[in-house]
Amino acid sequence: MTPQSPVPGMDPVATNPDAAPPMCAPPLLRRLACWVYEGMLLFGVVFIAGYLFGTLSQTRNAMDNRHPLQAFVFLIFGIYFTWFWSKGQTLAMKTWGIRLLDAHGKPPTQARAMLRYVLCWVWFLPPLALVGPLQLTGTDALLLLMAWVLAWAALSRLQRQRQFWHDTWAGTRLVCVRGESQ
């Protein structure tokens, strides 16, 4: 069997040791740095979305229409990530040499990218769900969120290919596009 004609469903690397090695997962610190950079870039997206929402809804006070604004920003983030992930990379991912692929080594479909977007909220929702019931202050909520993010990121070490669990569930994977795999 050659890498050019693998059996459907079989990994060509597993069946042919001379085949190219599978693409590596980027190092955890690079993925987290990309994540932080993505957050900085999203400030611009939030600013434009908030300005557009405030202008169209004639909102004068930030606390008016708070929940519709949050839903609008959630929708805008979904469009942003679905669009760029279906192309393979966001700007932050391109900067950090990371690419998003599906199980077949191609950029994910828009449906798969949207599934990944919804599953990515596991980074935020569990600690945020505890803020109200535990009556946490803003500082305590931030500390809980940071601890959860670090714990969730560290759990990728338990995954066989060192991918984040939401990527495993969504059928996607992050890979290095640079020659580095350290």
Rosetta silent file (secondary structure, phi, psi, omega in degrees, C-alpha in Angstrom):
SEQUENCE: MTPQSPVPGMDPVATNPDAAPPMCAPPLLRRLACWVYEGMLLFGVVFIAGYLFGTLSQTRNAMDNRHPLQAFVFLIFGIYFTWFWSKGQTLAMKTWGIRLLDAHGKPPTQARAMLRYVLCWVWFLPPLALVGPLQLTGTDALLLLMAWVLAWAALSRLQRQRQFWHDTWAGTRLVCVRGESQ
SCORE:     score description
SCORE:     0.000 S_00000001
   1 L     0.000  138.704 -179.340    0.000    0.000    0.000 S_00000001
   2 L  -112.688  159.426  178.099    1.312    3.460   -0.869 S_00000001
   3 L   -62.402  -21.666 -179.382    0.468    6.824    0.667 S_00000001
   4 L   -75.747  -22.227 -177.458   -1.154    7.772   -2.654 S_00000001
   5 L  -132.377   63.989  179.768   -3.748    5.004   -2.419 S_00000001
   6 L   -73.363  157.934  174.277   -4.643    4.438    1.228 S_00000001
   7 L   -70.201  133.929  179.742   -7.523    2.277    2.286 S_00000001
   8 L   -54.404  133.639  178.747  -10.516    4.518    3.093 S_00000001
   9 L    85.884   -6.677 -179.829  -10.627    5.236    6.782 S_00000001
  10 L   -99.801  144.075  177.094   -7.041    4.118    7.370 S_00000001
  11 L   -80.936  120.301 -178.277   -4.276    6.462    8.438 S_00000001
  12 H   -62.360  -27.341  178.819   -1.529    6.335    5.772 S_00000001
  13 H   -71.552  -37.542  179.770    1.122    6.972    8.425 S_00000001
  14 H   -68.974  -32.316 -177.906   -0.056    4.004   10.479 S_00000001
  15 H   -91.022  -17.492 -179.056   -0.023    1.721    7.440 S_00000001
  16 L  -138.403  104.844 -177.137    3.198    3.059    5.893 S_00000001
  17 L   -65.053  -16.362  179.102    6.053    4.101    8.179 S_00000001
  18 L   -84.941   -7.020 -179.168    7.743    5.931    5.263 S_00000001
  19 L   -68.853  161.157  179.515    4.779    8.283    4.854 S_00000001
  20 L   -62.062  143.109  179.904    5.067   11.885    6.013 S_00000001
  21 L   -65.383  152.675  179.156    4.486   12.314    9.752 S_00000001
  22 L   -64.327  155.672  179.667    1.084   13.649   10.802 S_00000001
  23 L   -67.170  139.737 -175.094    0.811   17.378   11.344 S_00000001
  24 L   -86.747  153.857  171.568    1.676   18.354   14.887 S_00000001
  25 L   -76.653  139.362  176.810   -0.431   20.272   17.324 S_00000001
  26 L   -62.594  151.594  177.395    1.067   23.681   18.078 S_00000001
  27 L   -57.614  149.402 -176.350    2.677   23.994   21.505 S_00000001
  28 H   -58.269  -41.928 -179.840    0.273   24.940   24.266 S_00000001
  29 H   -64.687  -36.061  177.466    1.975   28.269   24.971 S_00000001
  30 H   -67.052  -40.892  178.406    1.742   29.272   21.314 S_00000001
  31 H   -63.534  -40.497  179.020   -1.959   28.381   21.254 S_00000001
  32 H   -69.620  -37.883  176.184   -2.581   30.423   24.404 S_00000001
  33 H   -63.093  -40.968  176.671   -0.575   33.369   23.043 S_00000001
  34 H   -62.712  -40.196 -179.792   -2.659   33.195   19.868 S_00000001
  35 H   -62.147  -44.227  178.891   -5.791   33.080   22.018 S_00000001
  36 H   -65.704  -43.691  179.041   -4.754   36.243   23.907 S_00000001
  37 H   -62.378  -40.280  177.104   -3.855   38.009   20.651 S_00000001
  38 H   -60.126  -40.332  177.703   -7.220   37.001   19.192 S_00000001
  39 H   -61.909  -39.173  177.392   -8.874   38.581   22.218 S_00000001
  40 H   -65.254  -42.056  178.595   -7.041   41.844   21.582 S_00000001
  41 H   -64.771  -31.768 -179.584   -8.138   41.838   17.947 S_00000001
  42 H   -69.333  -17.172  174.540  -11.718   41.185   19.031 S_00000001
  43 H   -57.676  -41.361  178.229  -11.773   44.541   20.839 S_00000001
  44 H   -64.775  -41.202  178.895  -12.072   46.149   17.406 S_00000001
  45 H   -64.058  -43.182  179.289  -14.846   43.760   16.394 S_00000001
  46 H   -65.170  -41.268  179.995  -16.709   44.472   19.642 S_00000001
  47 H   -59.980  -49.245 -178.628  -16.254   48.223   19.226 S_00000001
  48 H   -65.173  -43.145  179.562  -17.670   48.216   15.698 S_00000001
  49 H   -63.541  -43.621  179.486  -20.499   45.841   16.633 S_00000001
  50 H   -64.817  -40.469  178.144  -21.368   47.898   19.717 S_00000001
  51 H   -63.978  -44.858  179.364  -21.293   51.143   17.753 S_00000001
  52 H   -62.585  -45.835  179.623  -23.485   49.648   15.037 S_00000001
  53 H   -62.572  -47.513 -179.243  -25.940   48.226   17.578 S_00000001
  54 H   -61.633  -38.516  179.892  -26.079   51.450   19.588 S_00000001
  55 H   -69.381  -46.621 -177.320  -26.635   53.529   16.478 S_00000001
  56 H   -69.890  -33.028 -178.673  -29.319   51.308   14.996 S_00000001
  57 H   -94.739   -1.306 -178.566  -31.174   50.837   18.291 S_00000001
  58 L    55.425   39.235  179.443  -30.699   54.468   19.408 S_00000001
  59 L   -76.742  126.634 -178.648  -29.360   53.222   22.746 S_00000001
  60 L  -100.757  -28.267 -178.169  -28.270   56.138   24.946 S_00000001
  61 L  -119.100  136.479 -177.003  -27.245   54.222   28.074 S_00000001
  62 L   -61.613  -25.994 -179.322  -25.018   51.145   28.019 S_00000001
  63 L   -83.107  -16.436  173.151  -27.307   49.339   30.452 S_00000001
  64 L   -73.694  140.314  178.648  -30.321   49.810   28.192 S_00000001
  65 L    58.067   30.615 -177.555  -30.689   46.896   25.792 S_00000001
  66 H   -59.997  -47.524 -177.510  -27.835   45.071   27.520 S_00000001
  67 H   -69.289  -41.552  174.026  -29.098   41.574   26.748 S_00000001
  68 H   -62.130  -35.846  177.100  -29.921   42.284   23.090 S_00000001
  69 H   -64.012  -43.039  178.120  -26.438   43.813   22.728 S_00000001
  70 H   -62.169  -41.696  177.822  -24.854   40.680   24.219 S_00000001
  71 H   -64.335  -39.161  178.780  -26.857   38.502   21.831 S_00000001
  72 H   -64.560  -44.485  178.800  -25.803   40.726   18.913 S_00000001
  73 H   -65.346  -39.688  175.618  -22.116   40.502   19.861 S_00000001
  74 H   -58.055  -43.694  178.629  -22.467   36.717   20.261 S_00000001
  75 H   -64.849  -44.423  179.305  -23.904   36.578   16.737 S_00000001
  76 H   -63.051  -43.264  176.052  -21.156   38.831   15.330 S_00000001
  77 H   -60.192  -41.899  178.771  -18.468   36.687   16.988 S_00000001
  78 H   -60.229  -43.250  178.131  -20.119   33.604   15.496 S_00000001
  79 H   -64.714  -45.509 -179.355  -20.034   35.133   12.020 S_00000001
  80 H   -57.108  -55.351 -176.103  -16.424   36.284   12.490 S_00000001
  81 H   -69.091  -41.341  179.626  -15.091   32.937   13.678 S_00000001
  82 H   -60.274  -43.783 -179.215  -17.195   30.802   11.344 S_00000001
  83 H   -62.564  -53.183 -175.677  -16.050   32.821    8.352 S_00000001
  84 H   -71.020  -39.420  179.067  -12.339   32.804    9.175 S_00000001
  85 H   -65.654  -33.943  178.509  -12.193   29.252   10.502 S_00000001
  86 H   -69.588  -15.647  173.293  -13.884   27.957    7.346 S_00000001
  87 H   -92.162  -10.942  176.789  -10.961   29.592    5.481 S_00000001
  88 L   109.828  -25.474 -176.187   -8.509   27.866    7.850 S_00000001
  89 L  -155.361  147.693  165.102   -7.179   30.780    9.911 S_00000001
  90 L   -92.696  175.263  178.732   -8.013   33.995   11.689 S_00000001
  91 H   -61.686  -41.999  179.249   -5.498   36.838   11.603 S_00000001
  92 H   -63.383  -40.942  179.115   -4.164   35.840   15.024 S_00000001
  93 H   -64.917  -38.613  178.371   -3.774   32.219   13.912 S_00000001
  94 H   -64.110  -43.266  179.825   -1.920   33.355   10.800 S_00000001
  95 H   -61.409  -40.106 -176.384    0.406   35.509   12.907 S_00000001
  96 L   -93.173    5.533  175.945    1.193   32.624   15.278 S_00000001
  97 L    69.456   42.497 -179.311    1.557   29.980   12.571 S_00000001
  98 E  -123.870  140.948  178.850   -1.533   27.965   13.467 S_00000001
  99 E  -131.783  146.770  177.780   -4.113   26.529   11.085 S_00000001
 100 E  -102.612  127.182 -179.891   -7.489   24.891   11.715 S_00000001
 101 E  -129.998  160.009  172.946   -8.232   21.702    9.779 S_00000001
 102 E   -91.703 -171.412 -177.533  -10.913   19.047    9.781 S_00000001
 103 L   -65.921  -18.909 -178.718  -10.261   15.309   10.008 S_00000001
 104 L   -96.144    4.725  178.417   -9.446   15.194    6.282 S_00000001
 105 L    81.638   17.043  178.751   -6.735   17.855    6.501 S_00000001
 106 L  -116.641  160.640  174.675   -8.832   20.594    4.872 S_00000001
 107 L   -57.601  143.695 -177.432  -10.311   23.779    6.321 S_00000001
 108 L   -67.304  156.722  174.329  -13.577   22.940    8.079 S_00000001
 109 L   -68.830  167.186  178.481  -16.946   23.575    6.500 S_00000001
 110 H   -64.526  -34.685  178.327  -18.962   26.509    7.773 S_00000001
 111 H   -65.389  -43.092  179.050  -21.236   24.120    9.672 S_00000001
 112 H   -68.116  -38.286  177.354  -18.261   22.489   11.405 S_00000001
 113 H   -64.149  -38.440  177.896  -16.733   25.917   12.121 S_00000001
 114 H   -67.019  -40.141  175.752  -20.044   27.022   13.671 S_00000001
 115 H   -60.278  -43.526  178.392  -20.118   23.859   15.797 S_00000001
 116 H   -61.636  -41.010  179.259  -16.573   24.635   16.949 S_00000001
 117 H   -59.848  -46.688 -179.694  -17.638   28.195   17.805 S_00000001
 118 H   -63.808  -43.389 -179.531  -20.502   26.955   19.984 S_00000001
 119 H   -68.688  -25.920  178.496  -18.272   24.358   21.657 S_00000001
 120 H   -63.774  -19.679 -179.195  -15.567   26.980   22.296 S_00000001
 121 H   -68.351   -7.450  174.255  -17.828   28.606   24.831 S_00000001
 122 H   -64.752  -18.016  174.530  -16.780   25.847   27.246 S_00000001
 123 H   -66.822  -27.749 -171.962  -13.779   28.157   27.837 S_00000001
 124 L  -118.652  -38.604 -169.571  -16.108   30.711   29.472 S_00000001
 125 H   -63.861  -43.310 -178.918  -19.542   29.372   30.406 S_00000001
 126 H   -57.159  -49.260  178.921  -18.734   27.037   33.338 S_00000001
 127 H   -69.743  -34.628  179.700  -17.038   29.703   35.481 S_00000001
 128 H   -67.282  -29.480  178.076  -19.477   32.406   34.393 S_00000001
 129 H   -68.325  -20.571 -179.454  -22.382   30.160   35.396 S_00000001
 130 H   -89.702  -12.559 -175.925  -20.991   30.128   38.941 S_00000001
 131 H   -60.188  -49.200 -179.050  -20.748   33.912   39.329 S_00000001
 132 H   -66.545  -56.281 -177.777  -24.409   34.400   40.282 S_00000001
 133 H   -59.832  -34.512  179.620  -24.971   31.395   42.542 S_00000001
 134 H   -90.054   -2.257 -179.570  -21.701   31.971   44.416 S_00000001
 135 L    49.291   53.843 -177.283  -22.235   35.762   44.479 S_00000001
 136 L   -80.616  146.007  173.515  -18.659   36.374   43.351 S_00000001
 137 L   -75.246  171.278  178.763  -17.158   39.829   43.119 S_00000001
 138 H   -59.726  -41.459  179.271  -15.654   40.981   39.825 S_00000001
 139 H   -65.915  -44.401  178.932  -12.132   40.108   40.992 S_00000001
 140 H   -63.117  -40.412  178.874  -13.190   36.675   42.216 S_00000001
 141 H   -63.930  -40.551  178.739  -15.014   36.006   38.942 S_00000001
 142 H   -65.136  -42.602  178.168  -11.934   37.016   36.955 S_00000001
 143 H   -63.899  -42.253  177.465   -9.696   34.759   39.053 S_00000001
 144 H   -62.319  -43.471  178.595  -12.111   31.859   38.650 S_00000001
 145 H   -61.589  -45.476  179.879  -12.257   32.453   34.899 S_00000001
 146 H   -63.912  -41.268  178.586   -8.456   32.557   34.614 S_00000001
 147 H   -63.419  -41.759  179.127   -8.088   29.378   36.688 S_00000001
 148 H   -64.488  -43.840 -179.966  -10.678   27.608   34.520 S_00000001
 149 H   -60.099  -45.766  179.528   -8.998   28.719   31.280 S_00000001
 150 H   -65.456  -40.173  178.033   -5.626   27.436   32.482 S_00000001
 151 H   -66.013  -43.443  179.745   -7.151   24.165   33.694 S_00000001
 152 H   -63.440  -40.797  178.005   -9.070   23.683   30.421 S_00000001
 153 H   -64.766  -42.008 -179.862   -5.926   24.386   28.407 S_00000001
 154 H   -65.016  -27.648  178.474   -3.916   21.947   30.530 S_00000001
 155 H   -64.053  -17.294  177.373   -6.519   19.243   29.866 S_00000001
 156 H   -64.840  -21.653  177.174   -5.311   19.199   26.261 S_00000001
 157 H   -65.929  -23.428  179.961   -2.304   17.285   27.597 S_00000001
 158 H   -85.052  -12.925  179.962   -4.659   14.382   28.303 S_00000001
 159 L   -83.124  139.575 -173.351   -5.908   14.274   24.717 S_00000001
 160 L   -54.152  -44.277 -178.621   -4.024   11.840   22.489 S_00000001
 161 L   -97.268   12.327  179.533   -3.092   14.388   19.815 S_00000001
 162 L    59.679   33.366  176.091   -2.737   17.221   22.356 S_00000001
 163 L   -94.323  158.217  173.043   -5.735   19.054   20.895 S_00000001
 164 L   -67.895  150.413 -175.196   -8.227   21.025   22.931 S_00000001
 165 H   -65.378  -33.214  178.513  -11.271   18.943   23.813 S_00000001
 166 H   -66.893  -28.562  174.815  -13.691   21.204   21.962 S_00000001
 167 H   -69.254  -40.446  177.434  -11.648   20.571   18.801 S_00000001
 168 H   -61.295  -45.644 -179.239  -11.934   16.831   19.345 S_00000001
 169 H   -65.919  -34.242 -178.109  -15.696   17.129   19.830 S_00000001
 170 H   -85.641   -7.747 -178.299  -16.063   19.362   16.759 S_00000001
 171 L    75.921   28.948  178.287  -13.922   17.113   14.541 S_00000001
 172 E  -121.825  170.722  175.524  -11.286   19.807   14.006 S_00000001
 173 E  -153.482  148.889  174.910   -7.645   20.168   14.930 S_00000001
 174 E   -94.751  135.431  179.914   -5.079   22.909   15.232 S_00000001
 175 E  -132.576  158.229  175.854   -1.817   22.310   13.383 S_00000001
 176 E   -77.230  137.973  172.443    1.494   24.099   12.952 S_00000001
 177 L  -106.909  -11.702  171.628    1.999   25.796    9.601 S_00000001
 178 L   -89.245  170.109  178.901    5.589   26.704   10.404 S_00000001
 179 L   -74.720   -0.732 -176.625    8.286   24.077   10.554 S_00000001
 180 L   -86.506  143.474  175.288    8.319   24.315   14.351 S_00000001
 181 L  -139.264   17.554 -175.296    6.711   21.683   16.528 S_00000001
 182 L   -83.420    0.000    0.000    8.346   22.325   19.876 S_00000001
